[in-house]
Amino acid sequence: MKKTVRAGNVIIGGDAPVSIQSMCNTKTEDVRKSIEQIKRLEEAGCEIARLTVPSMEAAKAFKEIKAKAQIPLVADIHFDYRLALAAMDAGADKIRINPGNIGGEEKIGKVAEKAKSLGIPIRVGVNSGSLEKDILAGYGGVTAEGLAESALRNVALLEKHDFDNIVISLKSSNVKMNCDAYRIVNGKCDYPLHIGVTEAGTPEMGKIKSAAGLGALLLEGIGNTMRISLTADPVEEVVFARKLLEATGLRESAFEIVSCPTCGRTEVDLEKIASMVEQELAKAFAEGKISGKGLKIAVMGCAVNGPGEAAGADLGVACGKGEGLLFSKGKTVRKVPESDIVRELVRIAEEYSK
């Protein structure tokens, strides 16, 4: 089991659930916009937010933002150790640095000393674009082994100053390399791991790469906190992270839709029906009409994929030609015309959850 680290009121590591992070894409100096975005992230389910601190002006703004945030804030620091010190003074719950570019061992020591005195954890973050020259030369380029060596080397710099309140990340945009690097480090230390596929891309491809790379790690029990990296609104990162944790069984969902992929036997617009059922159920859950979590609902296109294959569902519908057979708790409820399927299925879901 990994060590535990506390960032504000969020525990990372140990037997704590995998926490969801994102990073603001606002200018930190723009306090109003940064606070607005953090509030949107909070509403979406973000549990830790990170802001870049590239200047003393940003560090000053960080303090104002921190006063309004409901979730822990991480200060992202590069090159200047004084910004790390200023961010901690400004109330950062955690800082992210790459010790290799922070300005030498004496400066690393000052950062470690202050973080230790305040009980602030440090994320040692390395990625494929920041490997040391000797590591690149030794491995002939960027490799999983090189990423792992760089991360552990930088951790050792902090340990040398008697600092072990550490989280590690080592990211690549290459999915396999990313997974392999995390597996290596996971087997060599007990520090909690912040997982992610860096520079994953635009939403469509970025989600695919993140699902492949992070899903594999999560299913192996690797990862204590995570960020989905998308070229998109950071709220989209949080929503997808939550869905990924639900898909891997690490978080219970409000409800789960099981629907068949359709075939030539399908005689209703199942794609539309399944999509509308999902939307209406989400709305009903948000309005408190459906309570509890883990409700499993099947939307099947024909009798072949009907109640038999959907036996594990709490309720659902098996569609025929222009109609649907509703079932609940394994028993038939009634037949309804195609136009009524969504409304009636949501209605029995509300009844079921009472």
HELIX and SHEET records of a PDB file:
HELIX    1   1 VAL A   31  ALA A   44  1                                  14    
HELIX    2   2 MET A   56  LYS A   68  1                                  13    
HELIX    3   3 TYR A   81  ASP A   89  1                                   9    
HELIX    4   4 PRO A   99  ASN A  101  5                                   3    
HELIX    5   5 GLU A  105  LEU A  118  1                                  14    
HELIX    6   6 LYS A  133  TYR A  139  1                                   7    
HELIX    7   7 ALA A  144  GLU A  159  1                                  16    
HELIX    8   8 VAL A  175  ASN A  186  1                                  12    
HELIX    9   9 PRO A  203  LEU A  219  1                                  17    
HELIX   10  10 PRO A  234  ALA A  247  1                                  14    
HELIX   11  11 LEU A  270  ALA A  286  1                                  17    
HELIX   12  12 GLU A  338  ASP A  340  5                                   3    
HELIX   13  13 ILE A  341  TYR A  352  1                                  12    
SHEET    1   A 2 THR A   4  ALA A   7  0                                        
SHEET    2   A 2 VAL A  10  GLY A  13 -1                                        
SHEET    1   B 8 ILE A 166  LYS A 171  0                                        
SHEET    2   B 8 ILE A 122  ASN A 127  1                                        
SHEET    3   B 8 LYS A  94  ILE A  97  1                                        
SHEET    4   B 8 LEU A  73  ASP A  76  1                                        
SHEET    5   B 8 ILE A  48  THR A  52  1                                        
SHEET    6   B 8 SER A  19  MET A  23  1                                        
SHEET    7   B 8 THR A 225  ARG A 227  1                                        
SHEET    8   B 8 HIS A 194  ILE A 195  1                                        
SHEET    1   C 5 PHE A 255  SER A 259  0                                        
SHEET    2   C 5 LEU A 295  MET A 300  1                                        
SHEET    3   C 5 LEU A 315  GLY A 320  1                                        
SHEET    4   C 5 GLU A 323  SER A 328 -1                                        
SHEET    5   C 5 LYS A 331  PRO A 337 -1                                        
END                                                                             
